[in-house]
Amino acid sequence: MGMLLYFFDISGSVRIADKTGRHVRDSLDLRAQALMEAASVAARESRHGKEAEIVVTVRDLTGAVCLRVRMLSQVDVP
């Protein structure tokens, strides 16, 4: 089976619509890539000391939502 094209839209403190997409092997890879994308955005936001809720919405070629990942980024430094 070939790799399918999916789009990873980001929302939270920023909104980024994925216009190019990326090819994904299967549903496990899709989930892993969405989680990595959310974690990457959370790491960038934490550099600015911001608490953020990051949402990665994954769409297929038809625009149908296949997966949504929500991640809360909060860093407490005593």
PyMOL Python script that loads the backbone (N, CA, C, O; Angstrom):
from pymol import cmd

cmd.read_pdbstr("""\
ATOM      1  N   MET A   1       0.843  -1.186   0.000  1.00  0.00           N
ATOM      2  CA  MET A   1       0.000   0.000   0.000  1.00  0.00           C
ATOM      3  C   MET A   1       0.885   1.245   0.000  1.00  0.00           C
ATOM      4  O   MET A   1       1.876   1.299   0.729  1.00  0.00           O
ATOM      5  N   GLY A   2       0.543   2.227  -0.798  1.00  0.00           N
ATOM      6  CA  GLY A   2       1.324   3.452  -0.897  1.00  0.00           C
ATOM      7  C   GLY A   2       1.069   4.390   0.269  1.00  0.00           C
ATOM      8  O   GLY A   2       0.127   4.224   1.042  1.00  0.00           O
ATOM      9  N   MET A   3       1.926   5.360   0.363  1.00  0.00           N
ATOM     10  CA  MET A   3       1.777   6.350   1.428  1.00  0.00           C
ATOM     11  C   MET A   3       0.731   7.379   1.007  1.00  0.00           C
ATOM     12  O   MET A   3       0.678   7.786  -0.153  1.00  0.00           O
ATOM     13  N   LEU A   4      -0.100   7.794   1.963  1.00  0.00           N
ATOM     14  CA  LEU A   4      -1.161   8.760   1.701  1.00  0.00           C
ATOM     15  C   LEU A   4      -0.748  10.151   2.163  1.00  0.00           C
ATOM     16  O   LEU A   4       0.078  10.295   3.064  1.00  0.00           O
ATOM     17  N   LEU A   5      -1.325  11.167   1.542  1.00  0.00           N
ATOM     18  CA  LEU A   5      -1.007  12.556   1.865  1.00  0.00           C
ATOM     19  C   LEU A   5      -1.983  13.090   2.910  1.00  0.00           C
ATOM     20  O   LEU A   5      -3.198  12.965   2.763  1.00  0.00           O
ATOM     21  N   TYR A   6      -1.430  13.688   3.971  1.00  0.00           N
ATOM     22  CA  TYR A   6      -2.224  14.294   5.040  1.00  0.00           C
ATOM     23  C   TYR A   6      -1.710  15.703   5.310  1.00  0.00           C
ATOM     24  O   TYR A   6      -0.553  16.026   5.040  1.00  0.00           O
ATOM     25  N   PHE A   7      -2.598  16.532   5.851  1.00  0.00           N
ATOM     26  CA  PHE A   7      -2.281  17.923   6.162  1.00  0.00           C
ATOM     27  C   PHE A   7      -2.402  18.130   7.664  1.00  0.00           C
ATOM     28  O   PHE A   7      -3.383  17.711   8.277  1.00  0.00           O
ATOM     29  N   PHE A   8      -1.395  18.784   8.261  1.00  0.00           N
ATOM     30  CA  PHE A   8      -1.308  18.971   9.703  1.00  0.00           C
ATOM     31  C   PHE A   8      -1.492  20.454  10.025  1.00  0.00           C
ATOM     32  O   PHE A   8      -0.540  21.231   9.956  1.00  0.00           O
ATOM     33  N   ASP A   9      -2.708  20.838  10.374  1.00  0.00           N
ATOM     34  CA  ASP A   9      -3.013  22.229  10.720  1.00  0.00           C
ATOM     35  C   ASP A   9      -2.754  22.446  12.206  1.00  0.00           C
ATOM     36  O   ASP A   9      -3.075  21.590  13.031  1.00  0.00           O
ATOM     37  N   ILE A  10      -2.174  23.592  12.544  1.00  0.00           N
ATOM     38  CA  ILE A  10      -1.835  23.914  13.931  1.00  0.00           C
ATOM     39  C   ILE A  10      -2.670  25.093  14.386  1.00  0.00           C
ATOM     40  O   ILE A  10      -2.820  26.077  13.662  1.00  0.00           O
ATOM     41  N   SER A  11      -3.212  24.988  15.591  1.00  0.00           N
ATOM     42  CA  SER A  11      -3.891  26.138  16.187  1.00  0.00           C
ATOM     43  C   SER A  11      -3.535  26.197  17.661  1.00  0.00           C
ATOM     44  O   SER A  11      -3.162  25.196  18.272  1.00  0.00           O
ATOM     45  N   GLY A  12      -3.656  27.373  18.208  1.00  0.00           N
ATOM     46  CA  GLY A  12      -3.287  27.670  19.583  1.00  0.00           C
ATOM     47  C   GLY A  12      -2.967  29.142  19.625  1.00  0.00           C
ATOM     48  O   GLY A  12      -3.798  29.969  19.251  1.00  0.00           O
ATOM     49  N   SER A  13      -1.768  29.485  20.077  1.00  0.00           N
ATOM     50  CA  SER A  13      -1.359  30.893  20.073  1.00  0.00           C
ATOM     51  C   SER A  13      -1.100  31.372  18.645  1.00  0.00           C
ATOM     52  O   SER A  13      -1.110  32.571  18.365  1.00  0.00           O
ATOM     53  N   VAL A  14      -0.871  30.416  17.755  1.00  0.00           N
ATOM     54  CA  VAL A  14      -0.728  30.711  16.326  1.00  0.00           C
ATOM     55  C   VAL A  14      -1.671  29.790  15.555  1.00  0.00           C
ATOM     56  O   VAL A  14      -2.084  28.746  16.059  1.00  0.00           O
ATOM     57  N   ARG A  15      -2.003  30.184  14.345  1.00  0.00           N
ATOM     58  CA  ARG A  15      -2.808  29.331  13.461  1.00  0.00           C
ATOM     59  C   ARG A  15      -2.025  29.155  12.164  1.00  0.00           C
ATOM     60  O   ARG A  15      -1.700  30.120  11.471  1.00  0.00           O
ATOM     61  N   ILE A  16      -1.739  27.919  11.865  1.00  0.00           N
ATOM     62  CA  ILE A  16      -0.996  27.625  10.644  1.00  0.00           C
ATOM     63  C   ILE A  16      -1.739  26.531   9.882  1.00  0.00           C
ATOM     64  O   ILE A  16      -1.880  25.407  10.365  1.00  0.00           O
ATOM     65  N   ALA A  17      -2.208  26.872   8.698  1.00  0.00           N
ATOM     66  CA  ALA A  17      -2.860  25.887   7.834  1.00  0.00           C
ATOM     67  C   ALA A  17      -1.794  25.243   6.951  1.00  0.00           C
ATOM     68  O   ALA A  17      -1.077  25.932   6.226  1.00  0.00           O
ATOM     69  N   ASP A  18      -1.700  23.945   7.018  1.00  0.00           N
ATOM     70  CA  ASP A  18      -0.733  23.194   6.219  1.00  0.00           C
ATOM     71  C   ASP A  18      -1.223  23.152   4.771  1.00  0.00           C
ATOM     72  O   ASP A  18      -2.283  22.597   4.482  1.00  0.00           O
ATOM     73  N   LYS A  19      -0.453  23.734   3.880  1.00  0.00           N
ATOM     74  CA  LYS A  19      -0.845  23.788   2.468  1.00  0.00           C
ATOM     75  C   LYS A  19      -0.117  22.745   1.611  1.00  0.00           C
ATOM     76  O   LYS A  19      -0.517  22.479   0.477  1.00  0.00           O
ATOM     77  N   THR A  20       0.958  22.155   2.160  1.00  0.00           N
ATOM     78  CA  THR A  20       1.730  21.194   1.372  1.00  0.00           C
ATOM     79  C   THR A  20       1.470  19.752   1.770  1.00  0.00           C
ATOM     80  O   THR A  20       1.468  18.867   0.915  1.00  0.00           O
ATOM     81  N   GLY A  21       1.253  19.504   3.046  1.00  0.00           N
ATOM     82  CA  GLY A  21       0.999  18.146   3.519  1.00  0.00           C
ATOM     83  C   GLY A  21       2.258  17.306   3.569  1.00  0.00           C
ATOM     84  O   GLY A  21       3.349  17.752   3.214  1.00  0.00           O
ATOM     85  N   ARG A  22       2.071  16.076   4.021  1.00  0.00           N
ATOM     86  CA  ARG A  22       3.184  15.122   4.051  1.00  0.00           C
ATOM     87  C   ARG A  22       2.626  13.716   3.883  1.00  0.00           C
ATOM     88  O   ARG A  22       1.480  13.435   4.234  1.00  0.00           O
ATOM     89  N   HIS A  23       3.445  12.863   3.350  1.00  0.00           N
ATOM     90  CA  HIS A  23       3.034  11.479   3.122  1.00  0.00           C
ATOM     91  C   HIS A  23       3.253  10.660   4.391  1.00  0.00           C
ATOM     92  O   HIS A  23       4.276  10.785   5.064  1.00  0.00           O
ATOM     93  N   VAL A  24       2.279   9.828   4.695  1.00  0.00           N
ATOM     94  CA  VAL A  24       2.292   9.035   5.927  1.00  0.00           C
ATOM     95  C   VAL A  24       2.019   7.575   5.568  1.00  0.00           C
ATOM     96  O   VAL A  24       1.184   7.276   4.715  1.00  0.00           O
ATOM     97  N   ARG A  25       2.743   6.671   6.240  1.00  0.00           N
ATOM     98  CA  ARG A  25       2.642   5.229   5.960  1.00  0.00           C
ATOM     99  C   ARG A  25       1.325   4.615   6.406  1.00  0.00           C
ATOM    100  O   ARG A  25       0.648   3.934   5.635  1.00  0.00           O
ATOM    101  N   ASP A  26       0.963   4.872   7.691  1.00  0.00           N
ATOM    102  CA  ASP A  26      -0.207   4.195   8.256  1.00  0.00           C
ATOM    103  C   ASP A  26      -0.742   4.994   9.436  1.00  0.00           C
ATOM    104  O   ASP A  26      -0.222   6.064   9.753  1.00  0.00           O
ATOM    105  N   SER A  27      -1.784   4.476  10.089  1.00  0.00           N
ATOM    106  CA  SER A  27      -2.432   5.220  11.175  1.00  0.00           C
ATOM    107  C   SER A  27      -1.516   5.413  12.383  1.00  0.00           C
ATOM    108  O   SER A  27      -1.619   6.428  13.072  1.00  0.00           O
ATOM    109  N   LEU A  28      -0.633   4.470  12.650  1.00  0.00           N
ATOM    110  CA  LEU A  28       0.302   4.637  13.771  1.00  0.00           C
ATOM    111  C   LEU A  28       1.295   5.757  13.483  1.00  0.00           C
ATOM    112  O   LEU A  28       1.607   6.560  14.363  1.00  0.00           O
ATOM    113  N   ASP A  29       1.787   5.807  12.258  1.00  0.00           N
ATOM    114  CA  ASP A  29       2.706   6.872  11.855  1.00  0.00           C
ATOM    115  C   ASP A  29       1.990   8.221  11.869  1.00  0.00           C
ATOM    116  O   ASP A  29       2.577   9.233  12.254  1.00  0.00           O
ATOM    117  N   LEU A  30       0.727   8.237  11.453  1.00  0.00           N
ATOM    118  CA  LEU A  30      -0.068   9.464  11.458  1.00  0.00           C
ATOM    119  C   LEU A  30      -0.179  10.022  12.876  1.00  0.00           C
ATOM    120  O   LEU A  30       0.028  11.214  13.101  1.00  0.00           O
ATOM    121  N   ARG A  31      -0.505   9.155  13.821  1.00  0.00           N
ATOM    122  CA  ARG A  31      -0.621   9.560  15.228  1.00  0.00           C
ATOM    123  C   ARG A  31       0.719  10.060  15.759  1.00  0.00           C
ATOM    124  O   ARG A  31       0.778  11.094  16.425  1.00  0.00           O
ATOM    125  N   ALA A  32       1.786   9.334  15.469  1.00  0.00           N
ATOM    126  CA  ALA A  32       3.115   9.722  15.955  1.00  0.00           C
ATOM    127  C   ALA A  32       3.532  11.081  15.393  1.00  0.00           C
ATOM    128  O   ALA A  32       4.072  11.911  16.125  1.00  0.00           O
ATOM    129  N   GLN A  33       3.288  11.314  14.107  1.00  0.00           N
ATOM    130  CA  GLN A  33       3.673  12.594  13.503  1.00  0.00           C
ATOM    131  C   GLN A  33       2.858  13.751  14.077  1.00  0.00           C
ATOM    132  O   GLN A  33       3.392  14.840  14.286  1.00  0.00           O
ATOM    133  N   ALA A  34       1.567  13.521  14.333  1.00  0.00           N
ATOM    134  CA  ALA A  34       0.728  14.573  14.928  1.00  0.00           C
ATOM    135  C   ALA A  34       1.201  14.902  16.340  1.00  0.00           C
ATOM    136  O   ALA A  34       1.252  16.073  16.714  1.00  0.00           O
ATOM    137  N   LEU A  35       1.547  13.891  17.125  1.00  0.00           N
ATOM    138  CA  LEU A  35       2.056  14.120  18.481  1.00  0.00           C
ATOM    139  C   LEU A  35       3.399  14.851  18.452  1.00  0.00           C
ATOM    140  O   LEU A  35       3.630  15.754  19.257  1.00  0.00           O
ATOM    141  N   MET A  36       4.282  14.466  17.532  1.00  0.00           N
ATOM    142  CA  MET A  36       5.580  15.144  17.423  1.00  0.00           C
ATOM    143  C   MET A  36       5.407  16.603  17.016  1.00  0.00           C
ATOM    144  O   MET A  36       6.126  17.474  17.504  1.00  0.00           O
ATOM    145  N   GLU A  37       4.462  16.870  16.129  1.00  0.00           N
ATOM    146  CA  GLU A  37       4.200  18.250  15.703  1.00  0.00           C
ATOM    147  C   GLU A  37       3.712  19.084  16.885  1.00  0.00           C
ATOM    148  O   GLU A  37       4.170  20.209  17.083  1.00  0.00           O
ATOM    149  N   ALA A  38       2.779  18.534  17.673  1.00  0.00           N
ATOM    150  CA  ALA A  38       2.261  19.249  18.848  1.00  0.00           C
ATOM    151  C   ALA A  38       3.376  19.494  19.861  1.00  0.00           C
ATOM    152  O   ALA A  38       3.475  20.587  20.419  1.00  0.00           O
ATOM    153  N   ALA A  39       4.213  18.488  20.103  1.00  0.00           N
ATOM    154  CA  ALA A  39       5.310  18.636  21.060  1.00  0.00           C
ATOM    155  C   ALA A  39       6.323  19.674  20.590  1.00  0.00           C
ATOM    156  O   ALA A  39       6.864  20.422  21.405  1.00  0.00           O
ATOM    157  N   SER A  40       6.583  19.728  19.299  1.00  0.00           N
ATOM    158  CA  SER A  40       7.517  20.708  18.749  1.00  0.00           C
ATOM    159  C   SER A  40       7.005  22.133  18.959  1.00  0.00           C
ATOM    160  O   SER A  40       7.767  23.020  19.343  1.00  0.00           O
ATOM    161  N   VAL A  41       5.719  22.348  18.708  1.00  0.00           N
ATOM    162  CA  VAL A  41       5.132  23.676  18.922  1.00  0.00           C
ATOM    163  C   VAL A  41       5.155  24.015  20.408  1.00  0.00           C
ATOM    164  O   VAL A  41       5.468  25.147  20.775  1.00  0.00           O
ATOM    165  N   ALA A  42       4.829  23.055  21.268  1.00  0.00           N
ATOM    166  CA  ALA A  42       4.841  23.282  22.717  1.00  0.00           C
ATOM    167  C   ALA A  42       6.239  23.665  23.195  1.00  0.00           C
ATOM    168  O   ALA A  42       6.383  24.549  24.040  1.00  0.00           O
ATOM    169  N   ALA A  43       7.263  23.011  22.664  1.00  0.00           N
ATOM    170  CA  ALA A  43       8.644  23.326  23.049  1.00  0.00           C
ATOM    171  C   ALA A  43       9.013  24.749  22.643  1.00  0.00           C
ATOM    172  O   ALA A  43       9.661  25.461  23.410  1.00  0.00           O
ATOM    173  N   ARG A  44       8.608  25.167  21.449  1.00  0.00           N
ATOM    174  CA  ARG A  44       8.900  26.543  21.009  1.00  0.00           C
ATOM    175  C   ARG A  44       8.176  27.558  21.890  1.00  0.00           C
ATOM    176  O   ARG A  44       8.752  28.582  22.258  1.00  0.00           O
ATOM    177  N   GLU A  45       6.921  27.281  22.229  1.00  0.00           N
ATOM    178  CA  GLU A  45       6.143  28.196  23.069  1.00  0.00           C
ATOM    179  C   GLU A  45       6.749  28.308  24.466  1.00  0.00           C
ATOM    180  O   GLU A  45       6.724  29.384  25.064  1.00  0.00           O
ATOM    181  N   SER A  46       7.294  27.208  24.992  1.00  0.00           N
ATOM    182  CA  SER A  46       7.833  27.226  26.358  1.00  0.00           C
ATOM    183  C   SER A  46       9.074  28.107  26.469  1.00  0.00           C
ATOM    184  O   SER A  46       9.394  28.577  27.561  1.00  0.00           O
ATOM    185  N   ARG A  47       9.775  28.340  25.367  1.00  0.00           N
ATOM    186  CA  ARG A  47      10.943  29.225  25.387  1.00  0.00           C
ATOM    187  C   ARG A  47      10.548  30.648  25.745  1.00  0.00           C
ATOM    188  O   ARG A  47      11.355  31.419  26.266  1.00  0.00           O
ATOM    189  N   HIS A  48       9.302  30.985  25.459  1.00  0.00           N
ATOM    190  CA  HIS A  48       8.803  32.330  25.747  1.00  0.00           C
ATOM    191  C   HIS A  48       8.049  32.378  27.071  1.00  0.00           C
ATOM    192  O   HIS A  48       7.442  33.393  27.411  1.00  0.00           O
ATOM    193  N   GLY A  49       8.090  31.273  27.819  1.00  0.00           N
ATOM    194  CA  GLY A  49       7.429  31.231  29.115  1.00  0.00           C
ATOM    195  C   GLY A  49       5.917  31.237  29.027  1.00  0.00           C
ATOM    196  O   GLY A  49       5.235  31.615  29.980  1.00  0.00           O
ATOM    197  N   LYS A  50       5.396  30.824  27.896  1.00  0.00           N
ATOM    198  CA  LYS A  50       3.954  30.852  27.699  1.00  0.00           C
ATOM    199  C   LYS A  50       3.325  29.503  28.033  1.00  0.00           C
ATOM    200  O   LYS A  50       3.870  28.445  27.718  1.00  0.00           O
ATOM    201  N   GLU A  51       2.164  29.570  28.679  1.00  0.00           N
ATOM    202  CA  GLU A  51       1.323  28.384  28.793  1.00  0.00           C
ATOM    203  C   GLU A  51       0.469  28.360  27.537  1.00  0.00           C
ATOM    204  O   GLU A  51      -0.066  29.389  27.125  1.00  0.00           O
ATOM    205  N   ALA A  52       0.343  27.206  26.936  1.00  0.00           N
ATOM    206  CA  ALA A  52      -0.397  27.162  25.677  1.00  0.00           C
ATOM    207  C   ALA A  52      -1.123  25.841  25.520  1.00  0.00           C
ATOM    208  O   ALA A  52      -0.676  24.800  26.002  1.00  0.00           O
ATOM    209  N   GLU A  53      -2.242  25.907  24.842  1.00  0.00           N
ATOM    210  CA  GLU A  53      -2.910  24.693  24.379  1.00  0.00           C
ATOM    211  C   GLU A  53      -2.680  24.630  22.878  1.00  0.00           C
ATOM    212  O   GLU A  53      -3.040  25.543  22.135  1.00  0.00           O
ATOM    213  N   ILE A  54      -2.078  23.542  22.454  1.00  0.00           N
ATOM    214  CA  ILE A  54      -1.768  23.357  21.048  1.00  0.00           C
ATOM    215  C   ILE A  54      -2.709  22.290  20.500  1.00  0.00           C
ATOM    216  O   ILE A  54      -2.905  21.244  21.118  1.00  0.00           O
ATOM    217  N   VAL A  55      -3.285  22.563  19.345  1.00  0.00           N
ATOM    218  CA  VAL A  55      -4.158  21.591  18.687  1.00  0.00           C
ATOM    219  C   VAL A  55      -3.606  21.339  17.289  1.00  0.00           C
ATOM    220  O   VAL A  55      -3.401  22.269  16.509  1.00  0.00           O
ATOM    221  N   VAL A  56      -3.372  20.077  16.990  1.00  0.00           N
ATOM    222  CA  VAL A  56      -2.971  19.679  15.646  1.00  0.00           C
ATOM    223  C   VAL A  56      -4.139  18.898  15.054  1.00  0.00           C
ATOM    224  O   VAL A  56      -4.526  17.846  15.563  1.00  0.00           O
ATOM    225  N   THR A  57      -4.687  19.431  13.977  1.00  0.00           N
ATOM    226  CA  THR A  57      -5.798  18.785  13.288  1.00  0.00           C
ATOM    227  C   THR A  57      -5.271  18.208  11.983  1.00  0.00           C
ATOM    228  O   THR A  57      -4.698  18.925  11.163  1.00  0.00           O
ATOM    229  N   VAL A  58      -5.466  16.917  11.801  1.00  0.00           N
ATOM    230  CA  VAL A  58      -4.964  16.235  10.610  1.00  0.00           C
ATOM    231  C   VAL A  58      -6.126  16.003   9.645  1.00  0.00           C
ATOM    232  O   VAL A  58      -7.159  15.439  10.005  1.00  0.00           O
ATOM    233  N   ARG A  59      -5.918  16.461   8.398  1.00  0.00           N
ATOM    234  CA  ARG A  59      -6.928  16.304   7.340  1.00  0.00           C
ATOM    235  C   ARG A  59      -6.375  15.431   6.218  1.00  0.00           C
ATOM    236  O   ARG A  59      -5.170  15.391   5.972  1.00  0.00           O
ATOM    237  N   ASP A  60      -7.286  14.735   5.548  1.00  0.00           N
ATOM    238  CA  ASP A  60      -6.872  13.988   4.363  1.00  0.00           C
ATOM    239  C   ASP A  60      -7.057  14.854   3.116  1.00  0.00           C
ATOM    240  O   ASP A  60      -7.395  16.033   3.222  1.00  0.00           O
ATOM    241  N   LEU A  61      -6.839  14.281   1.956  1.00  0.00           N
ATOM    242  CA  LEU A  61      -6.930  15.037   0.697  1.00  0.00           C
ATOM    243  C   LEU A  61      -8.311  15.635   0.445  1.00  0.00           C
ATOM    244  O   LEU A  61      -8.432  16.656  -0.232  1.00  0.00           O
ATOM    245  N   THR A  62      -9.356  15.002   0.989  1.00  0.00           N
ATOM    246  CA  THR A  62     -10.717  15.512   0.781  1.00  0.00           C
ATOM    247  C   THR A  62     -11.061  16.632   1.750  1.00  0.00           C
ATOM    248  O   THR A  62     -12.087  17.294   1.599  1.00  0.00           O
ATOM    249  N   GLY A  63     -10.196  16.849   2.757  1.00  0.00           N
ATOM    250  CA  GLY A  63     -10.465  17.861   3.777  1.00  0.00           C
ATOM    251  C   GLY A  63     -11.115  17.295   5.021  1.00  0.00           C
ATOM    252  O   GLY A  63     -11.341  18.020   5.990  1.00  0.00           O
ATOM    253  N   ALA A  64     -11.419  15.999   5.004  1.00  0.00           N
ATOM    254  CA  ALA A  64     -12.025  15.355   6.171  1.00  0.00           C
ATOM    255  C   ALA A  64     -11.009  15.263   7.308  1.00  0.00           C
ATOM    256  O   ALA A  64      -9.843  14.939   7.084  1.00  0.00           O
ATOM    257  N   VAL A  65     -11.464  15.552   8.532  1.00  0.00           N
ATOM    258  CA  VAL A  65     -10.592  15.462   9.705  1.00  0.00           C
ATOM    259  C   VAL A  65     -10.434  13.992  10.080  1.00  0.00           C
ATOM    260  O   VAL A  65     -11.418  13.281  10.285  1.00  0.00           O
ATOM    261  N   CYS A  66      -9.176  13.549  10.168  1.00  0.00           N
ATOM    262  CA  CYS A  66      -8.859  12.156  10.481  1.00  0.00           C
ATOM    263  C   CYS A  66      -8.420  11.977  11.925  1.00  0.00           C
ATOM    264  O   CYS A  66      -8.594  10.912  12.517  1.00  0.00           O
ATOM    265  N   LEU A  67      -7.845  13.045  12.484  1.00  0.00           N
ATOM    266  CA  LEU A  67      -7.251  12.942  13.814  1.00  0.00           C
ATOM    267  C   LEU A  67      -7.074  14.338  14.372  1.00  0.00           C
ATOM    268  O   LEU A  67      -6.793  15.282  13.633  1.00  0.00           O
ATOM    269  N   ARG A  68      -7.239  14.467  15.677  1.00  0.00           N
ATOM    270  CA  ARG A  68      -6.990  15.753  16.333  1.00  0.00           C
ATOM    271  C   ARG A  68      -6.221  15.462  17.623  1.00  0.00           C
ATOM    272  O   ARG A  68      -6.630  14.622  18.424  1.00  0.00           O
ATOM    273  N   VAL A  69      -5.110  16.163  17.810  1.00  0.00           N
ATOM    274  CA  VAL A  69      -4.290  16.035  19.019  1.00  0.00           C
ATOM    275  C   VAL A  69      -4.332  17.357  19.758  1.00  0.00           C
ATOM    276  O   VAL A  69      -4.089  18.411  19.171  1.00  0.00           O
ATOM    277  N   ARG A  70      -4.644  17.303  21.057  1.00  0.00           N
ATOM    278  CA  ARG A  70      -4.603  18.496  21.913  1.00  0.00           C
ATOM    279  C   ARG A  70      -3.518  18.287  22.958  1.00  0.00           C
ATOM    280  O   ARG A  70      -3.434  17.231  23.585  1.00  0.00           O
ATOM    281  N   MET A  71      -2.688  19.313  23.135  1.00  0.00           N
ATOM    282  CA  MET A  71      -1.610  19.220  24.113  1.00  0.00           C
ATOM    283  C   MET A  71      -1.560  20.522  24.901  1.00  0.00           C
ATOM    284  O   MET A  71      -1.563  21.611  24.327  1.00  0.00           O
ATOM    285  N   LEU A  72      -1.513  20.393  26.216  1.00  0.00           N
ATOM    286  CA  LEU A  72      -1.363  21.554  27.088  1.00  0.00           C
ATOM    287  C   LEU A  72       0.097  21.656  27.480  1.00  0.00           C
ATOM    288  O   LEU A  72       0.686  20.701  27.986  1.00  0.00           O
ATOM    289  N   SER A  73       0.671  22.818  27.240  1.00  0.00           N
ATOM    290  CA  SER A  73       2.069  23.068  27.573  1.00  0.00           C
ATOM    291  C   SER A  73       2.118  24.046  28.739  1.00  0.00           C
ATOM    292  O   SER A  73       1.722  25.205  28.611  1.00  0.00           O
ATOM    293  N   GLN A  74       2.606  23.567  29.874  1.00  0.00           N
ATOM    294  CA  GLN A  74       2.736  24.423  31.056  1.00  0.00           C
ATOM    295  C   GLN A  74       4.022  24.045  31.769  1.00  0.00           C
ATOM    296  O   GLN A  74       4.211  22.891  32.152  1.00  0.00           O
ATOM    297  N   VAL A  75       4.902  25.012  31.947  1.00  0.00           N
ATOM    298  CA  VAL A  75       6.173  24.766  32.619  1.00  0.00           C
ATOM    299  C   VAL A  75       6.208  25.612  33.880  1.00  0.00           C
ATOM    300  O   VAL A  75       6.123  26.838  33.812  1.00  0.00           O
ATOM    301  N   ASP A  76       6.333  24.958  35.035  1.00  0.00           N
ATOM    302  CA  ASP A  76       6.430  25.662  36.314  1.00  0.00           C
ATOM    303  C   ASP A  76       7.865  25.578  36.813  1.00  0.00           C
ATOM    304  O   ASP A  76       8.406  24.485  36.983  1.00  0.00           O
ATOM    305  N   VAL A  77       8.475  26.722  37.044  1.00  0.00           N
ATOM    306  CA  VAL A  77       9.836  26.771  37.560  1.00  0.00           C
ATOM    307  C   VAL A  77       9.777  27.393  38.950  1.00  0.00           C
ATOM    308  O   VAL A  77       9.348  28.538  39.095  1.00  0.00           O
ATOM    309  N   PRO A  78      10.206  26.649  39.985  1.00  0.00           N
ATOM    310  CA  PRO A  78      10.138  27.203  41.352  1.00  0.00           C
ATOM    311  C   PRO A  78      11.122  28.342  41.570  1.00  0.00           C
ATOM    312  O   PRO A  78      11.182  28.906  42.662  1.00  0.00           O
TER     313      PRO A  78
END
""", "prot")
cmd.dss("prot")
cmd.show_as("cartoon", "prot")
cmd.util.cbc("prot")
cmd.orient("prot")
